[in-house]
Amino acid sequence: MQQLTKAEEQLMEQLWKLEKAFMKDLLEAFTEPKPKTTTVATLLKRMIDKDFVAYNEFGNSREYYPLVKKTDYFSKHVNGLITNFFNNSASQFASFFTTETNLSSAELENLKKIIDSELQKKKK
């Protein structure tokens, strides 16, 4: 899976939220200052070329939709991050993540619950 640029990721975020959208819907989803229509059209073309987005044509209009799930995209990036920056060690990543991100006690407790829940599932 290819990577998206920061601008493409921002547009993809809107498309993931909307699930399918015409150009006007995408433009409306952005806060001010809104990108130009030509900019969004260029980004969409690149994202279509990268197989992240497809569209259905309705007359002169195109309704765009994502081909890649948000969870698939970000899990690939997190796994790449673990491989490239943490020696392929999830433990090193978890240690860095929990010590360097200023998580509150409540957030750490929630993480612990998630991990405990996953451990229970794997034991079954």
Secondary structure, DSSP 8 states (H G I E B T S, - for coil): -----HHHHHHHHHHHHHSSEEHHHHHHHS-SS---HHHHHHHHHHHHHTTSEEEEEETTEEEEEESS-HHHHHHHHHHHHHHHHSTT-HHHHHHHHHHHS---HHHHHHHHHHHHHHHHHHH-
